[in-house]
Each structure stands twice: as C-alpha cells, then as structure tokens.
Amino acid sequence: MEWYNYVSIFFAGAFISNFVPHFVKGVCGDNFPTPFAKPPGRGPSSPVVNVLWALLNLVIGCLLYKVGKMSCQDNISVGVFFVGFALLAIMAATNFAKKEKM
C-alpha cells in the first residue's frame, strides 16, 4: 500500500472518532460545542447542528476510509486507523473536559 493510503486511513479514523460525541449529544437533545459555535469549539451549538456536524464527519470519514483502501487483513492499516481514532478521541476528551470550567 502507498503512504498516502495510510494518511487517508489515519484521518478516516479521526473523522469517525469525531462523529461519535457530536452524534450522541445531538440525538440526546443536548447542546454541545461545534466549530460553528461562538466562540468556535467552546460555545454551545444546538442538537440539530451537532447531528448535522456528526453526519458530515461520518461521510468524510467513510470517504477517506474508502480512498485509503483499508483491509482488515492488513494489520498496519488497522493500526493506523486505530491510532487516528484514538488520538482524536483523547484530544476531544481533554478539550471537552475544559468546557465545563469555562
């Protein structure tokens, strides 16, 4: 596999990871920060905006997954996907933990 496939797979994991909190908060009817809030990423966005943002992240993640030609038999590509997913999840956890203190 070419190097750019791994880059695509890494970002697929990151976008799909970002899908999860926004979708969950949106379908639960909770306000949650998005890039469209004021201030961006810190202020609350409506549940509908969160669901739409989540779905956009899912579409982009799925497209990158397809472009990356990931195979579950290729342990390296699975690992790269997981690293992208995990890094974004950890970054989100640390960032959103601070939102309660603002």
Secondary structure, DSSP 8 states (H G I E B T S, - for coil): --HHHHHHHHHHHHHHHHHHHHHHHHHTT--EE-TTSSSTTTSEE-HHHHHHHHHHHHHHHHHHHHHTT--TT-HHHHHHHHHHHHHHHHHHHHHHHHHTT-
